[in-house]
Amino acid sequence: MHEQLHPANWKRAVGYANGISARGRMIFTGGLVGWDADQQFQSDDFAAQTRQVLENIVAVLAEGGAGPEHLVRLTWYVTDKREYLEALREIGTAYREVIGRHFPAMALVQVVALVEDRAKVEIEATAIVPD
């Protein structure tokens, strides 16, 4: 069972957790980008790539016997903070449809570039499956 860690006097975190406490078997993904199983980008749209990344995370977790509810951390790397913010509504919709209403600890960092030239977002995930 995961426990969100939130100091009582802090303002509520929206769409993420400030911290998570969990026990169990750990699963780590690599940095996943918004390409499909054949490593082909189907879109250059930021939100569409984000949806694909989230689907890729869920696919990798399933290989380890885990689901989105086991996520404890997501680290996002984006190439354009403004593009991320402009697509936030669509990203939120994709997140809820793919991950659900489970919000792990998160960080988002803008980077100069990602290794894959068409990639606009890359996400590393950590999940813990309870013992």
C-alpha positions as CSV (number, residue, x, y, z in Angstrom):
1,M,0.0,0.0,0.0
2,H,1.3,3.4,-1.0
3,E,0.9,6.4,1.3
4,Q,1.1,9.9,0.0
5,L,3.2,12.1,2.1
6,H,1.8,15.6,2.5
7,P,2.6,18.0,5.4
8,A,-0.7,19.0,6.9
9,N,0.0,22.8,6.7
10,W,1.0,22.7,3.0
11,K,-1.3,23.7,0.1
12,R,-2.7,20.7,-1.7
13,A,-0.6,19.4,-4.6
14,V,-2.6,19.3,-7.8
15,G,-1.9,16.4,-10.2
16,Y,1.1,15.0,-8.3
17,A,2.3,14.0,-4.8
18,N,5.0,15.7,-2.9
19,G,6.1,12.4,-1.6
20,I,5.2,8.7,-1.5
21,S,6.0,6.0,1.0
22,A,5.8,2.4,-0.2
23,R,7.2,-1.1,0.4
24,G,7.6,-4.0,-2.1
25,R,9.3,-5.0,-5.3
26,M,10.7,-2.1,-7.3
27,I,10.3,-1.6,-11.0
28,F,12.2,1.0,-12.9
29,T,11.6,2.0,-16.5
30,G,14.1,3.6,-18.8
31,G,13.5,7.0,-20.3
32,L,10.5,6.3,-22.5
33,V,9.5,8.5,-25.4
34,G,6.4,8.9,-27.5
35,W,7.0,6.3,-30.1
36,D,5.1,3.1,-30.7
37,A,6.3,-0.5,-30.3
38,D,8.1,-0.3,-33.6
39,Q,10.0,2.8,-32.4
40,Q,8.1,5.0,-34.8
41,F,6.6,8.4,-33.9
42,Q,3.0,8.6,-35.0
43,S,2.7,12.3,-34.1
44,D,4.7,15.5,-33.5
45,D,1.9,16.8,-31.3
46,F,3.1,17.2,-27.7
47,A,-0.1,15.8,-26.0
48,A,-0.2,12.9,-28.4
49,Q,3.4,12.0,-27.7
50,T,2.7,12.3,-24.0
51,R,-0.2,9.9,-24.3
52,Q,2.0,7.4,-26.1
53,V,4.7,7.7,-23.4
54,L,2.1,7.0,-20.7
55,E,0.8,4.0,-22.7
56,N,4.4,2.8,-23.0
57,I,5.0,3.1,-19.3
58,V,1.8,1.1,-18.6
59,A,3.0,-1.6,-21.1
60,V,6.4,-1.9,-19.4
61,L,4.8,-2.0,-15.9
62,A,2.5,-4.8,-17.1
63,E,5.6,-6.8,-18.1
64,G,6.6,-6.6,-14.5
65,G,3.2,-7.6,-13.1
66,A,2.5,-4.0,-12.2
67,G,-0.1,-1.4,-13.1
68,P,-0.3,2.4,-13.0
69,E,-1.5,2.2,-9.4
70,H,1.9,1.1,-8.4
71,L,3.7,4.2,-9.7
72,V,5.6,6.1,-7.0
73,R,7.6,8.5,-9.1
74,L,7.6,10.0,-12.6
75,T,10.4,12.2,-13.9
76,W,9.4,14.1,-17.0
77,Y,11.9,15.6,-19.4
78,V,10.4,18.1,-21.9
79,T,12.0,20.0,-24.7
80,D,9.7,23.0,-24.4
81,K,8.1,24.1,-21.2
82,R,5.7,26.5,-23.0
83,E,4.5,23.7,-25.3
84,Y,3.9,21.5,-22.2
85,L,1.9,24.2,-20.5
86,E,-0.1,25.0,-23.6
87,A,-1.0,21.3,-23.9
88,L,-1.7,20.8,-20.2
89,R,-5.4,20.3,-20.6
90,E,-4.9,17.5,-23.2
91,I,-2.1,16.0,-21.2
92,G,-4.3,15.9,-18.1
93,T,-7.0,14.1,-20.1
94,A,-4.5,11.6,-21.5
95,Y,-3.0,11.1,-18.0
96,R,-6.4,10.3,-16.5
97,E,-7.4,8.0,-19.3
98,V,-4.2,6.0,-19.3
99,I,-2.9,6.3,-15.6
100,G,-6.2,7.1,-13.8
101,R,-6.5,9.2,-10.8
102,H,-3.2,7.9,-9.2
103,F,-0.7,10.8,-8.8
104,P,2.8,9.7,-7.8
105,A,5.7,12.0,-6.8
106,M,6.7,13.9,-9.9
107,A,9.3,16.2,-11.3
108,L,9.4,18.0,-14.7
109,V,12.5,19.4,-16.2
110,Q,13.0,21.2,-19.5
111,V,16.0,20.0,-21.4
112,V,17.8,21.4,-24.4
113,A,17.1,18.2,-26.5
114,L,16.3,14.5,-26.2
115,V,18.4,11.9,-28.0
116,E,15.5,11.1,-30.4
117,D,15.1,14.2,-32.5
118,R,11.3,14.0,-32.9
119,A,10.8,13.3,-29.1
120,K,9.2,16.2,-27.2
121,V,8.8,14.4,-23.9
122,E,10.6,11.5,-22.2
123,I,9.5,10.1,-18.8
124,E,11.3,7.7,-16.4
125,A,9.0,5.8,-14.0
126,T,9.4,4.0,-10.7
127,A,6.8,1.7,-9.4
128,I,6.6,-0.5,-6.3
129,V,4.5,-3.6,-6.2
130,P,3.5,-4.3,-2.6
131,D,4.9,-7.6,-1.1
